Amino acid sequence: MEAVAKGCQCQALRSQDPRYQKLADIIGKYAGEAGALIPVLHEAQEVFGYLPHDVQVLVAEGLDVPLSEIDGVITFYSLFTSEPQGKYKVGVCLGTACYVKGAADVLEELKKQLHVDINKTTADGLFTLEVTRCVGACGLAPVVSIGDDVYGRLVPGDIPAILDKYLQAEKNG
Ligand code: FES
């Protein structure tokens, strides 16, 4: 059996990850300013794509704010997420028109096909499943958006072929 080094290697790995230097620069830019937390979290999320726990800890230390306050901000503002985000956001509209036309069944099919729950990302990092409010395309209900594409008048049976388009596109580079 191979020997495994004990203890967390995060510190050493961070020094090789340029995103952490960017984070230090962002914190340095705002440190000491009132109301710094939101802009720092916003820029940190642009760098990392989401706000993992270790980034939250570094922001808390750098701005001298309690970690619980950061957690509260991330929970309160839907703009922020502590979950990794997939390449494609799959948004299932659960507005009234979509709901009455069967959006809940389409959502269940997406959960089944992607093997994820709402606000979770597939293991391959490709899709994040979300629910949305009305996206203004009620005439096409039920509506699902994937990245910049919008699909309407869906039934659960449409989902596998739609997802396959993105999977094939990934395979073909
Ligand atoms: S309710 Fe879904 S697009 Fe309006």
Residues whose N, C-alpha, C, O or C-beta is under 5 A from the ligand:
A	BS01	FES	C93 G95 T96 A97 C98 C134 V135 G136 A137 C138 V143
